Amino acid sequence: MLEKAVSFIRRNNRFFLTAHETPDADAIGAECATFYALRQLNKEVRIINADATPRIFKFIDPDDAVEVLDDSFDRGVLDGACLLILDANDINNIGGVRDVVSAGVSERFIIDHHEVDGTLAEENCIRGDVSSTCELLYEIFHHLDVTLTPKIAVALYAGIVYDTGLFAYPKTSARTFEIARRLVEAGASPNLVYTKMYESNTISSLLLQAFVFGSLKLHFHNNVAVQKMTKETLKSSGALYEEGQTLINNPLKSETVRVSVFLKENEAGVLRCSLRSKGDIDVAAIATTYGGGGHKNAAGFKTSLSLDEIEKKVLEDLKPYFL
């Protein structure tokens, strides 16, 4: 599987990189690390995302390499180029890049670590057993003889830290720790990455956290927690949508809570449902029925249903686990 990624990179010379909407540290880290790796291999490369980089992840992109797709994008530059999709295995999850960039390139390829079966997994480099896309890229870069510069090391390390939940999530392996060690040796600072991602919140984000936590409701004998973040909540707190990204994890700190459901609207009123679970509760299976996806214990989807409607439906989907 790694060989397919290596072959794709070697045979192409002009790349566009993209990742999922509302990119997190694994997405931004994967893009920036690949950007520097491809330039090291004398390839032409640009990063084009549907959404802007969240403020707390901007340190991963010290050269402002990540561009946000807008109406000024010249489709003519796509001739003869390829698209490398990182940290997403559903083309519907890359936003407007799907209709503009993906539609105009000669070839596209996926490097990802979210679970998926069938032809898509066989034709791309998708490893559901790996902790993060950044961990997977480390292995690919090794096969390409890419030198681990400090910029590449920081980007990969940040993505691994984020998607392993500080090396605590189930897919964290001995190999994950070994790769992290090598990235630190190559210039990644654990203290810097932690400070930037977990100790750089704004006051408005603290107010948002208070509002969201205040919406907490418990179901099925306190096994399921539901939190809500509306566009009105964002306005009241003064926070940005991206600042609510990690609030889904708070209820799981309880010994009793096994599933955390986070219903969140952005400033335009677009509703997303994020799901996190412990143990054998497969929230990816639930997300898939609504056109989303993810991991067994971490998934999500967008919906056109109202907040109350989707809350009721998701609780019904979870009910069999708690009968």
C-alpha positions, 0 to 999 in steps of 0.5 A: 500500500505504501508503494502505491503512494510512493509510485504516485509521488514519483511519477507526478511533478505538479501537485495540489494538496488538500484535506477535509473541511474544517482542518485539524492538526493532522490535516494541516500537519499532513499538508505542510509536511508533504509540501516541504517533502515534495519541494525537497524532491523538486516537485511543484506543489500548492496547498488548497483548502476549502476552509481557513487554518484554525488559529491554534494550528497556524504555527504548523505552517510557518511559511503560509503555504496553505491557501484558501479556495476562493473565486479568484482561483485560476482553473488553468493551472490545473492542466497536467497537475494531480491532486493529493487528498490527505486525511480524508477518504470521501471526496465530499468532505473536501468542500469546494475543492471537489468541484474546482480542483478535483474536477480539473486535475489529471489524476488524484490519490488519497493518503488517509488513516480513516477506516474504509473498505473496498476498491477505494482502499485498494487503489489508494493508501488508506491505513485504518490501523494507523494513528494518524495521517502524519504517522503514515506519511512518516513511513512514506517519506522514509521510502522516498528518502526525504530528509526530516527537516525541523519544519517537516518534523514539527508538522508531523509531530503536531498531527500525531499528537493531535490525532492520538489525543496526546498519545492516549487513543486506541491506535497509539502503538509502540511504532507511534512512539518510536516515530515521535521520538525520531521527530523530536530528534529531527527538531520537533519540540514537544513543549512548543507543540503542546503550548501552541495547541493546548495553552493558546486559547482566547478568552472568547473560547473559554466563554464558549466552553462555558456556554457549551458545557451549560447545554450538557444533557445526559441520556441512557443512565448517564452513558451518553452526553449531548452538547450543543453549540448554536450560531447564537452561542458563537455570537454571545461568546465572541468565539470562532467556530473553530474554537469549539473543535475540542469541546466534544472530548470534555464529557468523556472525562467522566468514567460513566459517559461512553458516548459524546455527541456534539451538535454544532452550528457554524456562523452560517447555520450549517449543522454538523454532528460530531461523535466520540465513544469509548470501547466497542461503540462504533460511532463511524457506523452511525455517521456513515448512515448520514453520509459522514464517516470517520473512525470507530471511536471518532466520527461525524457528519453534516446534516440539513435536519434541524438540531432537534431532529438530528439529536432525536435520530442520533439518540435512537441510533445509540439506543441499542447499545444501552438496552 
